[in-house]
Amino acid sequence: MNAESLAVSASINIGLALLILTLFSVLRKQPSNAPIYYARLLSQHHQISFDNRFFGFRRLIPSVAWIRRALHVTEDEILDTCGLDVLIFIRLFKFGINFFLVCSVVGLLVLVPLNYIAGDGQPSRRSHSMDAFTISNIRKGSNWLWVHCSCLYFVSCYGLYLLYKEYDNILLMRIHQLHNLRHQPNQFTVLVREIPLCDEHKARDCSVDHFFSKYHPHSYQSYQILYDGKSLEKLLSQAKSMRRKIESLGHHSLTEKNNRNSPLSEALKNDAEIEELKEMLQELAERIKHTQSKEVLQEKELPVAFVTFKSRWGAALAAQSQQISNPLLWITEMAPEPRDVLWSNLAIPFRYLPLYKFGVYVSASLLTIFFAVPVTAVQGIAKFERLKKWFPPAIAVQLIPGLRSIVTGYLPSVILSGFIYVVPFAMIGMARLAGYISRSTKDIKACNMVFYFLVGNVFFLSLLSGSLLDQIGESFSHPRDIPGRLASAASAQADFFMTYILTNGLSGFSLEVLQPGLLIWDAMKSNTWDRGKKKQPYLYSLPYYRVIPSVALCILIGTVYAVVSPLLLPFLVAYFCLGYIVFINQTQDVYITTYETCGQYWPYIHHYVLIAIVIMQITMIGLFGLKLKPAASFATIPLLVFTIFFNEYCKARFLPMFNHCSVKDARDRDEYDEKTDLMEANLQNAIDAYCPPCLRPLDLEDMESSRLQPLISPR
């Protein structure tokens, strides 16, 4: 790609981003769009004020007030209102800004002038290629390559320093957050699976009580056995549907009675139908009550229970110890918080879970292989000379001035981003089938699968299909040449990844804040089946599984190209700045917090960044070899070894605290509750928290939603 194609891509993306952000700044001022742009605030019953003066003229003027507001939100505010998981997500963008801002200064002030001046560069300059500013412009065997080696050491060490500092800070915040969330019932509760039948009563509920009363006599409090509630869930779903229908008919009946022009017979007909539905609902409630009786439920027992302990200390000891000599029975782990539990997956037998997960991994692998087709096609478009060879009619593109720059500079990244958009949704669907017991675990595993998919397809396959399509077989037959081939491919594909980051960041983040899908859906509902009805906020949780892998991929691309092609780094700084502002706005106004893991995402993010640094170092080892500078390649090997040892140290120093609860911290929190007289209240909350949804009493009272205060008020 030449400089003209890159300029065209940048111009289109910047123009689209400015247009979309301007449109968003206007649409967010319209009261009708509040359920989309203020969903979180509305769910918390905050009043949203809109300016109605001057006939609403000010609501039609674009503004940057939302950007100023996002920049003034502090980390403490994010932690208090959204939780540590959201704060870690936001700190990922701050990490990218801090890392690539320093790398940009080094790259633009040192490497870019060096690459242009120290190399012969004449072919690159004549063709207006960006290669004149990359390491590929340096002569083979040049001693200037030691400057690149020094910059590689600096970038690696600075990245590792930021990672260590971040890991240490997040661990301290995790400990502090767990102390602040002492009221959470999961700190007292242990999930027990594969419970055997009681030899005497042939039941599992008494087996739980006998076992923990005997082997944990001083800390055991109570238990909640789980049941197969599929039939109950169907009955409850029918009852809820019937109640909604009664409410709707009651609303219509009241409206018709107040309307003098409406015939009274219609209201009487609705009243008669309401009475009939109420009788059916009462019968359904009796069936539900009978199904929830102990005699019926005992036949549907599952080998799963939530066991509550009198202290966090007792729960931690029970969860982190093996209960009997057979490790496949009485399997214990700390329970997820109640709102995080996937109740249906607890019915899956534990011994079948490896098969479920194997099926998911096979499906994800097949999707990855299938995705090679569009990636290869995209790279064929990006390489116009190869495109003309494969598809001769493409020569016609050259007849229209400027069209070739759009086709090769902008179109490939748009097509690739379009294909990638569906991948996270496919992966989260697969993760739902893997049998994970909590939403957080499901999201984290989906996040992992999406990241490796993007690394394999978007990064490595783009390199191979874009630069080494004719040499893939040789790469597999000569594995020792892989670093060199990777280096050659990375050097040739820098311009493509620049356009990808522009499209993924400028257009992607601006579309994220605009929410065009919800706007279209809301317009359809408001003008058809939901006309005249009160709008409800569109509540969704933050899509970690979709955003974190995409951001981590951009960190990988930027890290690999930090020394190879530093001109890419300013684009990344802009990418992370825009992402930071957009997602501050989204987490404060739009997305709700559906669970809190107290930072469980960070070890995975740390791992993603480490992978990026390792790939950068391997690439540079191969690149120094291609440049006939083996001494620089050998000098990079100790840095690679140090990075691997650094990762092992972090796993030993920090990771255990994310997987286990220390006995000391648990006991300290217990003592604090005892001093403040909160122990009894927190324990009672834990005892009542894990009642399965199918056993909760059915509320047959009418919901008086019409009497609620309006959530939106004009100013």
C-alpha positions in Angstrom: 0.0 0.0 0.0 1.3 3.4 -0.9 1.0 6.6 1.1 -2.0 7.8 -1.0 -4.1 4.7 -0.1 -3.3 5.1 3.6 -4.2 8.8 3.4 -7.5 7.9 1.7 -8.3 5.3 4.4 -7.4 7.8 7.2 -9.6 10.5 5.6 -12.6 8.3 5.2 -12.3 6.9 8.8 -11.8 10.3 10.4 -14.6 11.8 8.4 -17.0 8.9 9.3 -16.0 9.1 13.0 -16.6 12.9 13.2 -20.0 12.5 11.4 -21.1 9.6 13.7 -19.9 11.4 16.9 -21.7 14.6 15.8 -24.9 12.6 15.2 -24.5 11.0 18.6 -24.1 14.3 20.4 -27.4 15.4 18.9 -29.4 12.2 19.4 -28.4 11.8 23.1 -30.2 15.2 23.8 -33.5 13.9 22.5 -35.8 12.6 25.3 -37.1 9.8 23.1 -33.6 8.3 23.0 -33.1 8.2 26.7 -33.8 4.5 27.0 -30.8 3.9 24.7 -28.3 6.5 25.8 -29.2 6.6 29.6 -30.3 3.0 30.1 -28.2 2.5 33.2 -29.2 5.8 34.9 -32.9 5.1 34.2 -32.6 1.6 35.7 -31.3 3.3 38.9 -34.2 5.7 38.8 -32.1 8.8 38.1 -33.9 11.7 36.6 -32.6 12.8 33.2 -33.1 16.5 32.4 -33.4 17.8 28.9 -33.4 21.4 27.9 -36.8 22.4 26.4 -36.0 26.1 26.0 -36.0 27.9 22.6 -38.3 25.2 21.2 -35.6 22.6 21.7 -33.2 24.4 19.4 -30.3 23.7 21.7 -31.0 20.0 21.5 -30.2 20.1 17.7 -26.7 21.7 18.2 -23.8 19.2 18.5 -21.7 19.5 21.6 -18.7 17.9 23.3 -20.1 18.1 26.8 -20.1 14.3 27.0 -16.4 14.2 26.2 -15.6 16.8 29.0 -17.7 14.8 31.4 -15.9 11.5 30.5 -12.5 13.1 31.1 -13.5 14.3 34.5 -14.7 10.9 35.8 -12.2 9.5 38.4 -11.2 6.0 39.0 -12.7 6.1 42.5 -16.1 7.1 40.9 -15.9 4.1 38.5 -15.0 1.7 41.3 -17.8 3.0 43.5 -20.5 3.0 40.8 -19.5 0.2 38.5 -17.1 -2.1 40.3 -13.5 -3.3 39.9 -14.1 -5.3 36.7 -15.2 -2.1 34.9 -12.3 -0.2 36.3 -9.9 -2.8 35.0 -11.5 -2.6 31.6 -11.0 1.2 31.6 -7.5 0.9 32.9 -6.7 -1.3 29.9 -7.2 1.8 27.7 -5.1 3.9 30.0 -2.4 1.2 29.9 -2.5 1.4 26.1 -2.2 5.2 26.2 0.7 5.2 28.6 2.6 2.4 26.8 2.2 3.6 23.2 2.6 7.2 24.0 6.1 6.6 25.2 6.8 4.2 22.4 5.6 6.8 19.9 8.0 9.4 21.2 10.9 6.9 20.9 9.8 5.7 17.5 9.1 9.1 15.9 12.1 10.9 17.3 14.7 8.1 16.9 13.6 5.2 14.7 11.6 7.0 11.9 14.4 9.5 11.0 17.0 6.7 11.3 15.0 4.4 9.0 14.7 7.2 6.4 18.2 8.6 6.5 20.3 5.5 7.3 18.8 3.3 4.6 19.3 3.6 0.9 15.5 3.9 0.6 15.5 5.1 -3.1 13.0 2.5 -4.5 10.7 3.1 -1.6 10.8 6.9 -2.1 10.2 6.7 -5.8 7.0 4.5 -5.3 5.8 6.7 -2.4 5.7 3.6 -0.2 5.6 3.8 3.6 8.5 1.3 3.7 11.0 4.2 3.6 10.1 4.8 7.3 10.3 1.2 8.4 13.2 -1.0 9.4 13.0 -2.7 6.0 14.7 0.4 4.6 17.8 -0.3 6.6 20.7 -1.8 4.7 21.6 -5.4 5.5 24.4 -5.8 8.0 24.2 -2.1 9.0 25.4 -1.2 12.5 22.4 1.1 12.8 20.4 -2.0 13.6 21.9 -1.9 17.1 19.8 1.2 17.7 16.7 -0.9 16.9 17.9 -3.6 19.3 18.3 -1.0 22.0 14.8 0.3 21.3 13.5 -3.3 21.5 15.0 -3.6 24.9 13.5 -0.3 26.0 10.0 -1.1 24.7 10.1 -4.6 26.2 11.3 -3.5 29.6 8.9 -0.5 29.7 6.0 -2.8 28.9 7.0 -5.3 31.6 7.4 -2.5 34.1 3.9 -1.2 33.4 2.5 -4.8 33.6 4.1 -5.4 36.9 3.0 -2.1 38.3 -0.5 -2.7 37.1 -0.7 -6.3 38.5 0.5 -5.0 41.9 -2.0 -2.2 42.0 -4.9 -4.3 40.8 -4.1 -7.0 43.4 -4.2 -4.3 46.2 -7.5 -3.0 44.7 -8.9 -6.6 44.6 -8.1 -7.1 48.3 -9.6 -3.8 49.2 -12.7 -4.5 47.1 -13.3 -7.9 48.7 -13.1 -6.1 52.1 -15.7 -3.5 51.0 -18.0 -6.2 49.6 -18.1 -8.2 52.9 -21.9 -8.3 52.7 -21.7 -10.5 49.6 -23.1 -14.0 50.4 -20.6 -15.8 48.2 -17.9 -15.1 50.7 -19.7 -17.4 53.2 -20.8 -20.0 50.6 -19.3 -23.0 49.0 -20.6 -24.8 45.9 -20.5 -28.6 46.4 -20.8 -30.9 43.4 -21.0 -34.7 42.9 -22.8 -35.3 46.2 -23.4 -39.1 46.8 -26.6 -40.5 48.1 -27.0 -41.0 51.8 -26.7 -44.7 52.6 -29.5 -44.6 55.2 -32.1 -42.3 53.6 -31.2 -42.6 49.9 -31.3 -38.9 49.5 -28.7 -36.2 48.9 -30.0 -33.4 51.1 -29.4 -35.3 54.4 -26.1 -36.5 52.9 -24.9 -32.9 52.7 -26.0 -32.2 56.3 -24.4 -35.3 57.7 -21.1 -34.8 55.9 -20.5 -31.2 56.8 -21.8 -31.5 60.3 -19.3 -34.3 60.9 -16.2 -32.9 59.1 -16.7 -29.2 59.5 -18.6 -29.1 62.9 -17.4 -25.7 64.1 -18.0 -23.7 60.9 -20.9 -25.4 59.0 -24.2 -23.5 59.1 -26.7 -24.7 56.5 -27.2 -25.9 53.0 -29.4 -25.4 49.9 -29.8 -28.5 47.8 -30.6 -27.9 44.1 -33.4 -29.6 42.0 -34.1 -30.2 38.4 -36.6 -27.3 37.9 -37.4 -27.5 34.2 -41.1 -28.3 34.8 -41.3 -25.6 37.5 -39.7 -23.0 35.2 -42.3 -23.7 32.5 -45.1 -23.2 35.0 -43.6 -20.0 36.3 -43.1 -18.7 32.8 -46.8 -19.4 32.0 -47.8 -17.6 35.2 -45.7 -14.5 34.4 -47.1 -14.4 30.8 -50.6 -14.7 32.2 -50.0 -11.9 34.7 -48.6 -9.6 32.0 -51.7 -10.2 29.9 -54.0 -9.4 32.9 -52.1 -6.1 33.4 -52.4 -5.2 29.7 -56.1 -6.0 29.6 -56.6 -4.0 32.8 -54.9 -1.0 31.3 -57.0 -1.2 28.1 -60.2 -1.6 30.2 -59.4 1.5 32.3 -58.6 3.5 29.2 -61.9 2.6 27.5 -63.9 3.4 30.7 -62.3 6.8 30.8 -63.0 7.4 27.1 -66.6 8.6 26.6 -66.5 7.8 22.9 -65.6 4.1 23.5 -68.5 1.6 23.8 -68.9 0.2 27.4 -69.3 -3.3 26.0 -65.5 -3.5 25.1 -64.6 -2.6 28.7 -67.0 -5.2 30.1 -65.6 -7.8 27.7 -62.1 -7.1 28.9 -63.2 -7.3 32.5 -64.7 -10.7 31.9 -61.6 -11.9 30.3 -59.5 -10.6 33.2 -61.6 -12.6 35.7 -61.2 -15.7 33.6 -57.5 -15.3 33.5 -57.3 -14.7 37.2 -59.1 -18.0 37.9 -56.6 -19.7 35.5 -53.7 -18.0 37.3 -55.0 -19.2 40.7 -55.2 -22.8 39.4 -51.7 -22.4 38.0 -50.4 -21.1 41.3 -51.8 -24.2 43.1 -50.0 -26.4 40.6 -46.8 -24.5 41.3 -47.2 -24.8 45.0 -47.7 -28.5 44.7 -44.7 -28.9 42.5 -42.6 -27.0 45.0 -43.6 -29.3 47.9 -40.8 -31.3 49.5 -42.3 -34.7 48.5 -42.3 -33.8 44.8 -38.9 -32.0 44.9 -37.1 -34.9 46.6 -37.5 -37.0 43.4 -35.8 -34.2 41.4 -32.7 -33.7 43.6 -29.4 -32.8 41.9 -26.0 -33.8 43.3 -25.3 -30.1 43.8 -25.7 -27.8 46.8 -24.7 -24.4 48.1 -23.3 -24.8 51.6 -23.2 -21.8 53.9 -20.6 -21.5 56.7 -20.6 -19.4 59.9 -17.5 -17.5 58.8 -15.5 -16.7 55.7 -12.6 -18.5 57.2 -14.5 -21.7 57.4 -15.8 -21.3 53.8 -12.3 -20.7 52.5 -10.9 -23.8 54.2 -13.7 -26.0 53.0 -13.5 -24.6 49.4 -9.8 -25.0 49.0 -9.3 -28.5 50.5 -10.0 -32.0 49.2 -12.9 -33.5 51.2 -12.3 -37.2 50.7 -9.8 -39.5 49.2 -11.8 -39.7 45.9 -11.3 -36.3 44.2 -14.3 -36.9 42.0 -16.8 -36.8 44.9 -17.6 -33.8 47.2 -16.0 -31.4 44.8 -15.9 -27.9 46.4 -15.2 -24.4 45.2 -16.1 -20.9 46.3 -19.6 -20.1 45.1 -20.2 -17.3 42.5 -22.3 -14.4 43.7 -26.1 -15.2 43.4 -26.7 -12.9 40.4 -23.8 -14.5 38.6 -25.0 -18.1 38.8 -26.2 -19.9 35.7 -28.7 -22.2 37.4 -29.5 -24.3 34.4 -25.8 -25.3 33.9 -25.7 -26.7 37.5 -27.9 -29.5 36.4 -25.2 -30.8 33.9 -23.4 -33.8 35.5 -19.9 -32.9 36.4 -18.4 -35.9 34.6 -19.9 -34.7 31.3 -18.3 -31.2 31.5 -15.0 -32.3 29.7 -17.1 -33.5 26.8 -19.0 -30.3 26.6 -15.9 -28.2 26.7 -14.2 -30.5 24.1 -17.1 -30.0 21.7 -16.9 -26.2 22.2 -13.1 -26.2 21.4 -13.7 -28.3 18.3 -16.4 -25.9 17.1 -14.2 -22.9 17.8 -11.3 -24.5 15.9 -13.6 -25.2 12.9 -14.8 -21.6 12.9 -11.2 -20.4 12.9 -10.3 -22.7 10.0 -13.5 -21.5 8.1 -12.6 -17.9 8.7 -9.3 -18.3 6.7 -11.3 -17.9 3.5 -12.5 -14.3 4.0 -9.1 -13.3 5.5 -7.3 -14.6 2.5 -9.8 -12.8 0.2 -9.3 -9.5 2.1 -5.6 -9.7 1.7 -6.0 -10.4 -2.0 -7.9 -7.1 -2.3 -5.3 -5.2 -0.3 -2.5 -6.4 -2.7 -3.7 -4.9 -5.9 -0.9 -6.3 -8.1 -1.8 -9.8 -6.9 -5.5 -9.0 -7.3 -5.0 -8.1 -11.0 -3.2 -11.4 -11.5 -6.0 -13.5 -9.9 -8.9 -11.4 -11.2 -8.0 -9.6 -14.4 -11.3 -7.5 -14.5 -10.0 -5.6 -11.5 -7.8 -3.6 -13.9 -10.9 -1.5 -14.5 -10.5 0.0 -11.1 -7.6 2.0 -12.3 -9.8 3.8 -14.9 -11.6 5.7 -12.1 -9.3 8.3 -10.4 -8.9 7.6 -6.7 -10.9 4.4 -6.7 -7.8 2.2 -6.5 -6.8 4.0 -3.3 -10.3 3.3 -1.7 -10.3 -0.3 -2.8 -6.8 -1.1 -1.5 -6.7 1.3 1.4 -10.1 1.4 3.0 -12.2 -1.6 1.7 -10.1 -4.5 3.0 -10.1 -3.3 6.6 -13.9 -2.6 6.5 -14.6 -6.1 5.1 -12.4 -7.7 7.7 -14.0 -5.7 10.5 -17.4 -6.8 9.3 -16.5 -10.4 9.4 -14.9 -10.1 12.8 -17.9 -8.4 14.3 -19.9 -11.7 14.3 -17.1 -13.8 15.8 -17.6 -12.7 19.5 -21.3 -13.5 19.4 -20.6 -16.9 17.9 -18.0 -17.6 20.6 -20.2 -16.5 23.5 -22.9 -18.8 22.1 -20.4 -21.6 22.2 -19.4 -20.8 25.7 -23.0 -21.0 26.8 -22.9 -24.7 25.8 -19.7 -25.5 27.7 -21.5 -25.8 31.1 -19.8 -23.0 33.0 -21.6 -22.3 36.3 -21.4 -18.6 36.2 -21.9 -15.7 33.7 -18.4 -14.3 34.6 -16.7 -17.6 33.8 -18.6 -17.9 30.6 -17.6 -14.4 29.5 -14.0 -14.9 30.5 -13.7 -18.1 28.5 -15.4 -16.5 25.5 -13.0 -13.6 25.8 -10.1 -16.1 25.7 -11.4 -17.9 22.7 -12.1 -14.7 20.8 -8.6 -13.4 21.6 -6.8 -16.5 20.2 -9.2 -16.5 17.2 -8.1 -12.9 16.4 -4.5 -13.7 17.0 -4.6 -16.7 14.7 -6.8 -15.3 12.0 -6.5 -11.5 11.9 -2.8 -11.3 12.8 -1.0 -14.4 11.7 -3.3 -15.4 8.8 -3.2 -11.8 7.6 0.6 -12.0 7.6 0.7 -15.3 5.9 -2.0 -14.6 3.3 -0.8 -11.1 2.6 2.9 -11.7 2.3 3.7 -15.4 2.3 0.9 -17.0 0.4 3.2 -18.8 -1.9 5.5 -19.9 0.9 3.2 -21.4 3.5 4.2 -24.9 2.7 7.9 -24.0 3.1 7.1 -22.5 6.5 5.7 -25.7 7.8 8.5 -27.9 6.2 11.2 -25.6 7.6 10.1 -24.6 11.1 13.5 -23.1 11.9 12.8 -20.4 9.3 9.5 -19.3 10.9 11.0 -16.3 12.8 12.6 -15.0 9.6 9.4 -15.5 7.6 7.3 -13.9 10.4 9.7 -10.9 10.4 9.5 -10.6 6.6 5.7 -10.8 6.7 5.4 -8.3 9.5 7.5 -5.8 7.7 5.4 -6.0 4.6 2.0 -5.8 6.3 2.5 -2.7 8.4 0.3 -0.5 6.2 -2.6 -2.9 6.2 -2.6 -3.0 10.0 -2.6 0.8 10.1 -5.8 0.9 8.1 -7.2 -1.9 10.3 -6.6 0.1 13.5 -8.1 3.2 11.9 -11.3 1.3 11.0 -11.5 -0.7 14.2 -10.9 2.3 16.4 -12.4 5.4 14.7 -15.4 3.8 13.1 -15.8 1.0 15.6 -15.8 3.1 18.7 -17.9 5.8 17.2 -20.5 3.2 16.2 -20.3 1.7 19.7 -21.3 5.0 21.3 -24.0 5.7 18.7 -25.7 2.2 19.1 -27.2 2.3 15.6 -28.8 -1.2 16.0 -30.7 -0.2 19.1 -31.8 3.1 17.4 -33.3 1.2 14.4 -34.9 -1.4 16.7 -36.4 1.3 19.0 -37.8 3.2 16.0 -39.4 0.0 14.7 -41.0 -0.8 18.1 -42.2 2.7 18.8 -44.0 2.9 15.4 -45.5 -0.5 15.3 -46.4 -3.0 18.2 -45.2 -0.8 21.1 -46.8 2.5 19.9 -48.2 4.5 22.8 -46.6 2.3 25.4 -44.1 3.6 27.9 -40.5 2.9 26.9 -38.3 0.7 29.0 -34.5 1.2 29.1 -32.4 -1.2 27.0 -30.3 -2.8 29.7 -27.2 -4.8 28.7 -24.0 -5.6 30.5 -20.6 -4.5 29.3 -19.6 -6.8 26.5 -16.1 -7.8 27.9 -15.9 -10.8 25.5 -16.3 -8.5 22.5 -14.2 -5.5 23.4 -11.2 -6.9 25.5 -10.0 -9.3 22.8 -10.2 -6.6 20.1 -8.3 -4.1 22.2 -5.7 -6.8 23.1 -5.2 -7.5 19.4 -4.5 -3.9 18.8 -1.9 -4.0 21.7 -0.4 -7.0 20.0 -0.2 -5.3 16.6 1.2 -2.1 18.1 3.8 -4.0 20.2 5.0 -6.0 17.2 5.3 -2.9 15.1 6.8 -0.6 17.8 10.3 -1.2 16.4 9.4 -2.4 12.9 7.2 0.5 11.8 6.8 3.2 14.4 4.5 5.3 12.2 1.7 3.0 13.3 2.1 4.0 17.0 0.4 7.5 16.8 -2.7 5.8 15.3 -2.8 3.5 18.4 -2.5 6.4 20.8 -5.6 7.9 19.1 -7.3 4.5 19.2 -6.9 4.2 22.9 -7.8 7.8 23.7 -11.1 7.5 21.8 -11.8 4.1 23.3 -11.2 5.5 26.8 -13.7 8.4 26.3 -16.3 6.2 24.6 -16.3 3.5 27.2 -16.3 5.9 30.2 -19.5 7.3 28.7 -20.9 3.8 28.1 -20.1 2.5 31.6 -21.5 5.6 33.3 -24.7 6.0 31.3 -25.5 2.8 29.3 -24.2 -0.5 30.5 -25.3 -2.1 33.8 -23.1 -4.2 36.1 -24.6 -7.7 36.2 -21.8 -9.4 38.2 -18.6 -8.5 40.0 -15.6 -10.8 40.0 -13.2 -8.3 41.8 -10.7 -8.3 39.0 -10.7 -11.8 37.6 -10.2 -10.4 34.1 -6.8 -8.9 34.8 -4.7 -12.1 34.8 -6.0 -12.8 31.3 -5.3 -9.3 30.1 -1.8 -9.6 31.5 -1.3 -12.8 29.6 -2.5 -11.2 26.3 0.1 -8.4 26.7 2.9 -10.9 27.5 2.0 -12.8 24.4 2.3 -9.5 22.4 5.8 -8.8 23.9 7.0 -12.3 23.2 5.8 -12.3 19.6 7.6 -8.9 19.1 10.8 -10.3 20.4 10.6 -13.5 18.2 9.8 -11.3 15.2 12.8 -9.1 15.9 15.1 -12.2 16.3 14.0 -13.2 12.8 14.2 -9.7 11.4 17.8 -9.2 12.6 18.6 -12.5 10.9 17.1 -11.3 7.7 19.2 -8.1 8.0 22.3 -10.2 8.3 22.9 -9.1 11.9 23.1 -12.4 13.8 24.8 -10.7 16.8 21.6 -8.6 17.3 19.5 -11.8 17.1 21.6 -13.5 19.8 21.5 -10.4 21.9 17.7 -10.5 21.8 17.5 -14.1 23.1 18.3 -13.1 26.8 15.5 -10.6 26.6 13.1 -13.3 25.5 14.2 -15.6 28.3 13.9 -12.7 30.8 10.3 -12.1 29.6 9.3 -15.7 30.1 10.8 -15.8 33.6 9.0 -12.5 34.4 5.7 -14.1 33.4 6.4 -17.1 35.6 7.3 -14.8 38.5 4.0 -12.9 38.1 2.1 -16.2 38.0 3.7 -17.3 41.3 3.5 -13.9 43.0 0.1 -12.6 42.0 -2.1 -15.2 40.3 -2.9 -17.4 43.4 -4.7 -14.4 45.0 -7.0 -14.3 42.0 -7.8 -18.0 42.2 -8.0 -18.5 46.0 -9.0 -16.6 49.1 -6.2 -16.4 51.7 -7.1 -17.7 55.2 -5.6 -14.5 56.7 -7.8 -12.2 54.7 -10.9 -14.2 55.3 -10.2 -14.2 59.1 -9.5 -10.5 59.1 -12.8 -9.7 57.4 -14.6 -11.9 60.0 -13.0 -10.1 62.9 -13.9 -6.7 61.4 -17.6 -7.8 61.1 -17.6 -9.1 64.6 -16.3 -5.8 65.9 -18.9 -3.8 63.9 -21.7 -6.2 64.8 -22.4 -7.0 61.1 -21.5 -10.7 61.2 -25.1 -11.9 62.0 -26.7 -9.8 59.3 -24.1 -10.8 56.6 -24.5 -14.5 57.6 -28.3 -14.3 57.4 -28.0 -12.7 54.0 -25.8 -15.6 52.8 -28.3 -18.2 54.1 -31.2 -16.7 52.2 -29.3 -15.7 49.0 -29.0 -19.0 47.1 -32.6 -20.1 46.8 -33.1 -21.4 43.2 -35.4 -19.3 41.0 -37.8 -22.2 40.6 -38.4 -22.3 44.4 -39.0 -18.6 44.9 -42.6 -17.8 45.8 -44.8 -16.5 43.0 -46.1 -13.0 43.4 -49.6 -12.8 42.1 -50.2 -9.2 43.0 -50.7 -6.8 40.1 -47.7 -4.6 39.3 -48.6 -0.9 39.6 -46.1 0.3 37.0 -48.4 3.1 35.9 -48.1 4.7 39.4 -44.3 5.0 39.3 -42.7 8.5 39.0 -41.6 9.3 35.5 -37.9 8.8 35.0 -37.5 11.6 32.5 -38.3 15.1 33.3 -37.9 18.4 31.3 -35.9 21.2 32.8 
